[in-house]
Amino acid sequence: MTAVVTDEWTLCSGCSAIVYLPRLARAHFVCPECGRHHRLTAAERLDTLVDEGSFRPAVPQVRGADPLGFTDTLPYTERLDRARARTGLADAVIYGEASIGGRPAVVAVMDFAFLGGSMGSAAGEAVTRACELAARTRTPLVLAVASGGARMQEGTLSLMQMGKTAQAMRRLRQEGVLSVCVLTDPTFGGVTASFATLGDVLIAERGALIGFAGPRVIAAATGEKLPEGFQSAEYLFARGMLDRVEHRDGLRPLLARLLALAAQRLPEPPAAPIVVRDAAELTRLPLPHETVRLARDTARPTALDCVWHLCTDFVELHGDRLHGDDPAIVGGFARLGGAPVMIVAHQKGHDTKELVARNFGLAHPEGYRKALRLMRLADRLGLPVVTFVDTQGAAPGVGAEDRGQAWAIAECLAGLSELTVPVVATIIGEGGSGGALALAMGNRVLMLSNAVYSVISPESCSTILHGDPSRAAELSSALRITAPDLLRLGVVDGVVPEPAGGAQEDPAAAMDALRAAVLEALGELSGVEGAQLRKDRYERFRRLGVAEGD
């Protein structure tokens, strides 16, 4: 919080700089010296989030009462009256309807100045009513959270608000309506452990402290020195708990993009059919071992290259909500052919620095859990899923095994099979083993003509069968890992032609062809009922393989 020095000057609690108050207000109370995001009133928060003049508060707003006849140093009724006089609010939450980037939203905002933003019966009821309004009108919900936790003066009835708001958020999720929670400083206690962390998308302001128990309580209870930055937004982001950490000025533009990208709309049709479906048409392709080299070439377009060429917007989301964020898998809302989709992809890199940072596209369990979370979000919102596969396999190692690598891949496979939205997967480089298949259980599976897709790398196969990798070139042919063979086997449904020499020789032309191919596949699947999409996907994989006997 800031400390007022005079009517025009204040002391920043972040850096102790004396800041001109009008300047601080123009910056939405972000310190121009250190970037500290100071707390806002509900009215100030609405000014930063919604279109000017668009907020229409629900009538009436919910007011709290005194169910226990509680008194400490003051009667609870007097505390409520003072808080109302100080903030102008009925209670700690104000909710209503607004527009963000010209799109409608139900918005609920908490004010920490009202008894520490604590959640009593009125605050819980207001959040629940906001959820119900969003579900009834099928309008996205945006919740801006600032709270110290439950309201002690209402006893167990305050505790019950956790259950009330959690089930309201879950019902909204079941209705397929987007919810976005904006977590600000501070967000603690029963609020964090209920509705605040149940949003489809979790965004935190920079520097916000977020947790269940407060840091002083934890330090006193454990006697341990807390880690640097403990419970800050940035600390939690690194541990996979948040989708984004944003500067206050970036919140409204980001929310506007999310609302636009979550709105269902059919994609535009491609200009002309591009996908090759007959293996006989795939002529003059390199030998298999040469195709492997082309598929692994670091000059080849990566998944993010594809995303930014194919799509007109992309909002990346992060984290598995359990352990961390795996940079080897990227995903988020995107606009493709004028329509929103969910992108999930393996990401490698073009240089050593990015390859190392992305673990060469070898995903960890948290990557697959993030992928499944995003695909299930797409399913709830009715958005097609588009995946780009480019990995030698899943990440090996003790850490990956300790965190359940096999379990994460298995859940990803099973989760993809359950989706009721179209799924289009494309092998854009190297598709290796279960790590690749985890993103490739599509209704349509495509591959670029110089990509490869295999149960094991030729080198590893040679090492296992012959004791060393020297026969990798021979086994590249024997494993049937190139586009013509995979098309004949039915493993892929179509092949996207590449320029001579591979996609790396003319990335723009390759990406134009890929865009047309994905739109063609999405067009084929549009209008198909969800149950049929699921059935078709089951039957597609059910018929793969050759077995003898009844």
C-alpha positions in Angstrom: 0.0 0.0 0.0 1.0 3.6 -0.5 1.5 6.0 2.4 0.2 9.5 1.8 2.8 12.2 2.4 0.8 15.2 1.4 -2.4 15.8 -0.6 -0.3 15.5 -3.8 2.6 13.2 -2.9 2.8 9.7 -1.6 5.4 7.2 -0.5 5.7 4.0 -2.6 5.7 0.9 -0.4 7.7 -0.9 -3.0 10.8 1.4 -3.4 10.1 4.2 -0.9 10.2 6.7 -3.7 8.0 9.8 -3.2 5.6 9.8 -6.1 3.3 12.6 -7.4 -0.2 11.3 -6.8 -1.8 12.5 -10.0 1.0 10.8 -11.9 0.5 7.6 -10.0 -3.3 7.7 -10.7 -2.7 8.2 -14.4 -0.5 5.1 -14.3 -3.4 3.1 -12.7 -1.4 3.1 -9.4 1.6 1.3 -10.8 4.7 3.0 -9.4 6.7 4.6 -12.3 9.9 4.0 -10.4 9.8 0.3 -9.4 6.6 -1.0 -11.1 4.9 -1.9 -7.8 1.2 -2.6 -8.5 -0.6 -0.9 -5.7 -4.1 -1.9 -4.6 -7.1 -0.5 -6.3 -10.7 0.1 -5.2 -13.4 -1.7 -7.0 -14.2 1.4 -9.1 -10.6 1.8 -10.0 -10.3 -1.9 -10.9 -13.3 -1.7 -13.2 -11.8 1.3 -14.9 -8.7 -0.8 -15.8 -10.7 -3.9 -17.0 -13.9 -2.9 -18.8 -14.7 -0.5 -21.7 -15.3 3.0 -20.5 -18.8 3.6 -19.2 -20.0 0.0 -20.0 -20.4 -1.4 -16.5 -24.0 -1.9 -15.4 -24.2 -3.1 -11.8 -26.7 -5.8 -11.0 -29.7 -4.5 -9.0 -29.8 -4.9 -6.1 -26.3 -5.6 -5.0 -26.0 -8.2 -2.2 -25.7 -6.9 1.3 -24.4 -8.8 4.3 -26.0 -9.2 7.7 -25.0 -10.3 11.1 -26.1 -14.0 11.4 -24.2 -14.6 14.7 -24.7 -11.4 16.5 -20.9 -11.2 16.6 -18.9 -8.6 18.6 -15.2 -8.2 19.1 -13.9 -4.7 19.9 -16.9 -3.4 17.8 -20.2 -5.0 16.9 -20.0 -6.6 13.4 -23.0 -4.5 12.2 -20.9 -1.4 13.0 -18.0 -2.7 11.1 -20.2 -3.3 8.1 -21.6 0.2 8.3 -18.1 1.7 8.4 -16.9 -0.4 5.5 -20.0 0.7 3.4 -19.4 4.3 4.2 -15.7 4.1 3.4 -16.1 2.2 0.1 -19.6 3.0 -1.1 -20.2 -0.7 -1.7 -22.9 -3.0 -0.3 -20.2 -5.6 0.5 -16.8 -6.8 -0.7 -18.0 -7.8 -4.2 -19.7 -5.8 -6.8 -21.0 -7.6 -9.9 -22.8 -6.8 -13.1 -22.5 -6.7 -16.9 -20.0 -4.8 -19.0 -18.1 -5.0 -22.3 -14.4 -5.7 -22.8 -13.0 -4.9 -26.2 -16.6 -4.5 -27.4 -17.6 -8.0 -26.3 -20.1 -8.7 -23.5 -19.0 -10.1 -20.2 -20.3 -10.6 -16.7 -17.8 -9.0 -14.3 -17.4 -9.3 -10.6 -14.8 -7.3 -8.7 -13.6 -7.6 -5.1 -12.5 -4.6 -3.0 -9.8 -5.3 -0.4 -10.8 -2.0 1.4 -14.1 -3.7 2.4 -13.0 -5.7 5.5 -10.0 -7.0 3.7 -12.0 -8.3 0.8 -13.1 -11.1 3.1 -15.7 -13.6 1.9 -18.8 -13.7 4.0 -22.3 -14.7 3.0 -22.9 -11.6 0.8 -19.6 -11.9 -1.1 -20.2 -15.6 -1.7 -23.7 -14.9 -2.9 -22.5 -12.2 -5.2 -19.9 -14.4 -6.8 -22.5 -17.2 -7.2 -25.1 -14.9 -8.7 -22.4 -13.7 -11.2 -21.7 -17.3 -12.2 -25.4 -18.0 -12.6 -25.9 -14.8 -14.7 -23.0 -15.8 -16.9 -24.5 -19.3 -17.3 -28.0 -18.0 -18.0 -26.9 -15.5 -20.6 -24.0 -17.7 -21.9 -21.7 -14.7 -21.4 -18.0 -15.1 -20.4 -17.3 -14.4 -16.7 -14.4 -12.2 -15.5 -13.6 -12.2 -11.8 -11.1 -9.8 -10.3 -10.0 -11.1 -7.0 -8.5 -9.3 -3.9 -9.1 -11.0 -0.6 -7.5 -11.9 2.7 -9.8 -15.0 3.0 -12.9 -15.9 4.9 -14.8 -13.5 7.1 -14.4 -14.6 10.7 -17.4 -12.6 12.0 -19.8 -14.9 10.1 -18.3 -18.1 11.5 -19.0 -21.4 9.7 -21.5 -19.7 7.3 -18.4 -17.9 5.9 -16.7 -21.3 5.4 -19.7 -22.6 3.5 -19.2 -19.9 0.9 -16.2 -21.9 -0.4 -18.5 -24.8 -1.3 -21.2 -22.5 -2.7 -18.8 -20.6 -5.0 -16.9 -23.7 -6.0 -20.0 -25.5 -7.2 -21.2 -22.4 -9.0 -17.9 -22.2 -10.9 -18.0 -25.9 -11.7 -21.5 -25.6 -13.0 -20.4 -22.7 -15.3 -17.6 -24.9 -16.6 -20.1 -27.7 -17.3 -22.2 -25.2 -19.2 -19.3 -24.5 -21.5 -19.0 -20.8 -20.6 -15.5 -19.3 -20.4 -14.4 -18.0 -17.0 -11.3 -15.9 -16.4 -10.0 -15.1 -12.9 -7.7 -12.1 -12.5 -5.7 -12.6 -9.2 -4.5 -9.4 -7.7 -2.6 -8.5 -4.5 -3.5 -10.1 -2.1 -5.5 -13.3 -2.9 -5.4 -15.6 0.1 -7.3 -18.1 2.2 -10.7 -19.6 1.4 -11.1 -17.4 -1.7 -8.0 -18.9 -3.3 -9.0 -22.3 -2.3 -12.4 -22.0 -4.0 -13.6 -19.8 -6.9 -10.5 -17.8 -7.4 -8.5 -20.7 -8.8 -11.3 -22.5 -10.6 -11.4 -20.2 -13.6 -10.7 -21.7 -17.1 -7.9 -19.1 -17.4 -5.9 -17.8 -14.4 -4.2 -14.4 -14.9 -2.2 -12.7 -12.1 -1.0 -9.1 -11.9 2.7 -8.7 -11.5 3.9 -9.0 -8.0 0.6 -10.1 -6.6 0.9 -12.4 -3.5 -1.3 -15.5 -3.9 -1.7 -18.5 -1.6 -3.8 -20.3 1.0 -2.0 -19.5 4.3 -0.1 -16.2 4.5 3.7 -16.1 4.4 3.9 -14.9 8.0 1.6 -17.7 9.2 3.7 -20.3 7.3 7.0 -18.9 8.6 5.7 -19.0 12.2 4.3 -22.5 11.8 7.3 -24.1 10.2 10.2 -22.0 11.5 11.7 -22.1 8.0 13.1 -19.3 5.9 10.8 -18.9 3.0 12.2 -19.0 -0.6 12.8 -15.8 -2.4 9.7 -14.5 -4.0 7.5 -17.1 -2.2 3.8 -16.9 -3.2 4.4 -14.1 -5.7 2.7 -14.3 -9.0 6.0 -14.9 -10.7 6.9 -17.7 -8.3 3.5 -19.5 -8.9 3.8 -19.0 -12.7 7.1 -20.8 -12.6 5.4 -23.7 -10.8 2.6 -24.1 -13.4 -0.2 -22.6 -11.3 -1.0 -19.7 -13.5 -1.6 -19.2 -17.2 -0.2 -15.6 -17.4 1.4 -12.9 -15.3 0.5 -9.5 -16.7 1.2 -5.8 -16.2 -2.0 -4.0 -15.1 -2.1 -2.0 -18.4 -2.1 -5.3 -20.3 -5.1 -6.8 -18.6 -7.9 -5.3 -20.6 -6.3 -6.0 -24.1 -5.5 -9.5 -23.0 -9.1 -10.1 -21.8 -10.5 -8.6 -25.0 -8.4 -11.1 -27.0 -9.5 -14.0 -24.9 -13.2 -13.2 -25.2 -12.8 -12.8 -28.9 -10.9 -16.1 -29.3 -13.4 -18.1 -27.2 -16.4 -17.2 -29.4 -17.4 -20.1 -31.6 -17.4 -19.5 -35.4 -16.9 -21.8 -38.4 -13.6 -21.4 -40.2 -13.4 -20.1 -43.7 -13.0 -22.8 -46.4 -9.6 -23.2 -48.1 -9.1 -21.9 -51.6 -8.6 -25.3 -53.1 -8.0 -28.9 -52.0 -4.3 -29.4 -51.1 -4.0 -32.7 -49.2 -2.6 -35.7 -51.0 -4.6 -38.8 -50.1 -3.1 -41.3 -52.6 0.4 -42.6 -51.9 0.9 -43.1 -55.6 0.9 -39.3 -56.1 3.8 -38.9 -53.7 6.7 -39.2 -56.2 10.3 -37.9 -56.3 10.5 -37.8 -52.5 13.9 -38.3 -50.8 15.0 -41.7 -49.6 13.9 -42.5 -46.0 17.2 -41.8 -44.3 17.4 -38.5 -46.1 13.8 -37.7 -45.1 14.8 -38.2 -41.5 17.6 -35.6 -41.9 15.2 -33.1 -43.5 12.6 -33.7 -40.7 15.3 -33.0 -38.0 16.8 -29.9 -39.8 16.8 -27.0 -37.3 16.1 -24.6 -40.2 12.7 -26.3 -40.6 9.7 -24.3 -39.4 8.9 -25.0 -35.8 5.4 -25.3 -34.3 5.4 -21.6 -33.3 6.5 -20.6 -36.8 3.4 -22.5 -38.0 1.1 -20.9 -35.5 2.2 -17.4 -36.3 2.0 -18.0 -40.0 -1.3 -19.8 -40.0 -3.1 -17.8 -37.3 -4.0 -14.1 -37.0 -3.8 -14.2 -33.2 -2.5 -16.5 -30.5 -2.7 -16.2 -26.7 -0.4 -18.7 -25.1 -1.5 -20.3 -21.9 0.8 -21.9 -19.4 1.1 -24.4 -16.6 -0.3 -27.8 -15.6 -1.8 -26.4 -12.3 0.3 -29.0 -10.4 4.1 -28.8 -10.9 5.3 -26.4 -13.6 5.1 -25.2 -17.2 6.9 -27.2 -19.8 8.2 -25.1 -22.7 8.5 -28.2 -24.9 4.7 -28.0 -25.3 3.0 -24.7 -26.2 -0.7 -24.1 -26.4 -3.5 -21.6 -26.2 -6.3 -19.9 -28.0 -5.8 -18.9 -31.6 -7.7 -17.6 -34.6 -7.3 -19.7 -37.8 -9.3 -19.0 -40.9 -11.3 -16.3 -39.0 -12.4 -18.8 -36.4 -11.1 -19.6 -32.9 -9.3 -22.9 -32.2 -7.2 -24.3 -29.5 -3.6 -24.9 -30.5 -1.4 -27.5 -28.8 2.0 -28.3 -30.1 5.6 -29.6 -29.5 8.1 -26.8 -29.8 11.8 -27.2 -30.6 13.8 -24.3 -31.8 16.2 -23.0 -34.5 19.3 -22.5 -32.4 21.1 -24.1 -29.5 19.8 -21.7 -26.9 16.2 -22.3 -27.8 16.6 -26.0 -28.3 18.1 -26.4 -24.8 15.4 -24.1 -23.3 12.7 -26.2 -25.0 14.5 -29.5 -24.1 14.7 -30.3 -27.8 10.9 -30.7 -27.9 11.0 -33.6 -25.4 8.0 -33.0 -23.2 7.8 -33.7 -19.5 4.7 -34.9 -17.6 3.7 -31.3 -16.9 3.7 -30.7 -20.6 1.3 -33.4 -21.3 -0.9 -32.4 -18.3 -0.9 -28.8 -19.7 -1.9 -30.2 -23.1 -4.8 -32.2 -21.7 -6.0 -29.2 -19.7 -6.1 -27.0 -22.8 -7.8 -29.7 -24.9 -10.5 -30.2 -22.3 -11.0 -26.5 -22.1 -11.5 -26.4 -25.8 -14.0 -29.2 -25.5 -16.0 -27.3 -22.9 -16.1 -24.2 -25.1 -16.8 -26.1 -28.3 -13.6 -25.1 -30.0 -11.7 -27.3 -32.5 -8.3 -28.6 -31.4 -5.4 -28.3 -33.8 -2.1 -29.9 -32.9 1.4 -29.8 -34.4 3.7 -32.7 -33.6 7.5 -32.4 -33.7 9.4 -34.4 -31.2 11.7 -37.4 -31.0 9.7 -38.6 -28.0 8.8 -37.9 -24.4 11.5 -36.7 -22.1 13.5 -39.4 -20.4 15.0 -39.1 -16.9 14.5 -39.6 -13.2 12.5 -36.4 -12.8 10.1 -37.3 -15.6 9.6 -40.8 -14.2 9.1 -39.5 -10.7 6.4 -37.1 -11.9 4.5 -39.9 -13.8 5.6 -39.6 -17.4 3.7 -42.8 -18.5 0.6 -41.8 -16.6 0.6 -38.3 -18.1 0.9 -39.7 -21.7 -1.8 -42.3 -21.0 -4.2 -39.6 -19.7 -3.5 -37.4 -22.7 -4.3 -40.3 -25.1 -7.5 -41.2 -23.3 -8.5 -37.6 -22.9 -8.1 -36.9 -26.6 -10.2 -39.8 -27.4 -13.1 -38.4 -25.3 -13.3 -34.9 -26.9 -16.5 -34.0 -28.7 -14.9 -31.3 -30.9 -13.0 -31.8 -34.1 -9.3 -32.7 -33.6 -6.8 -32.1 -36.5 -3.2 -33.3 -35.9 -0.3 -32.7 -38.2 3.2 -34.2 -38.0 5.3 -31.2 -39.1 8.8 -32.7 -38.4 9.6 -35.7 -36.4 6.9 -37.8 -34.7 8.5 -40.1 -32.2 6.9 -42.7 -30.1 4.2 -42.2 -27.5 5.4 -38.7 -26.9 4.2 -37.8 -30.4 1.0 -39.8 -30.4 -0.1 -38.1 -27.2 -0.9 -35.0 -29.3 -1.9 -36.9 -32.5 -5.1 -38.8 -31.6 -7.1 -36.8 -34.2 -10.1 -37.2 -36.3 -7.8 -36.2 -39.1 -4.1 -36.9 -38.9 -1.9 -35.2 -41.6 1.8 -35.0 -42.1 4.1 -32.8 -44.1 5.7 -34.8 -47.0 9.2 -34.6 -45.5 8.1 -35.4 -41.9 8.6 -38.8 -40.3 6.5 -40.8 -37.8 7.8 -43.8 -36.0 7.6 -46.0 -32.9 11.3 -45.5 -32.3 14.1 -43.6 -33.9 16.1 -45.5 -36.5 19.3 -45.0 -34.4 17.7 -46.4 -31.3 16.2 -49.3 -33.2 19.6 -50.2 -34.7 21.2 -50.0 -31.2 18.6 -52.3 -29.7 18.7 -54.9 -32.6 22.3 -54.7 -33.7 24.2 -53.2 -30.8 25.1 -49.9 -32.3 23.4 -47.1 -34.4 25.3 -47.9 -37.6 22.4 -49.5 -39.5 20.0 -46.5 -38.9 19.8 -45.7 -42.6 18.7 -49.3 -43.4 16.2 -49.4 -40.6 14.7 -46.0 -41.8 13.3 -47.9 -44.7 12.4 -51.1 -42.8 10.3 -49.1 -40.2 8.2 -47.5 -42.9 8.3 -44.1 -41.3 7.8 -41.8 -44.3 4.7 -40.2 -45.7 3.9 -42.7 -48.6 4.2 -45.7 -46.3 2.2 -44.2 -43.5 -0.5 -43.1 -45.9 -0.7 -46.7 -47.3 -0.9 -48.1 -43.7 -3.7 -45.7 -42.8 -1.7 -44.2 -40.0 -2.2 -40.7 -41.6 -5.2 -39.5 -43.6 -3.3 -37.1 -45.9 0.0 -35.6 -46.8 0.7 -31.9 -47.3 3.2 -31.3 -50.1 6.4 -29.4 -49.3 8.6 -27.3 -51.6 11.6 -29.1 -53.2 14.3 -29.5 -50.6 11.8 -29.4 -47.7 9.8 -26.8 -45.9 13.0 -25.1 -44.8 13.7 -24.1 -48.4 10.5 -22.0 -48.7 8.8 -21.8 -45.3 6.1 -19.3 -46.4 5.0 -21.6 -49.2 5.1 -24.6 -46.9 3.0 -22.8 -44.3 0.5 -21.6 -46.8 0.0 -25.2 -47.9 -0.3 -26.4 -44.3 -2.9 -23.7 -43.5 -5.0 -24.8 -46.5 -4.7 -28.4 -45.4 -5.8 -27.8 -41.8 -8.7 -25.6 -43.0 -9.7 -28.4 -45.4 -9.7 -30.9 -42.6 -11.6 -28.6 -40.3 -14.2 -28.0 -43.0 -14.7 -31.7 -43.5 -15.4 -32.0 -39.7 -17.6 -29.0 -39.2 -21.2 -29.7 -38.5 -20.5 -33.2 -37.3 -22.1 -33.9 -33.9 -19.9 -34.4 -30.9 -20.9 -38.0 -30.3 -20.1 -38.8 -33.9 -16.7 -37.1 -33.7 -15.9 -39.2 -30.7 -17.2 -42.4 -32.4 -15.3 -41.7 -35.6 -12.1 -41.1 -33.7 -12.5 -44.3 -31.8 -13.1 -46.3 -35.0 -10.3 -44.6 -36.8 -7.7 -45.9 -34.3 -9.7 -49.1 -33.7 -9.0 -50.4 -37.3 -5.3 -49.7 -37.3 -3.0 -52.7 -37.1 -2.9 -56.2 -38.6 -3.9 -59.2 -36.5 -4.9 -62.8 -37.3 -7.6 -64.9 -35.8 -11.1 -64.1 -34.5 
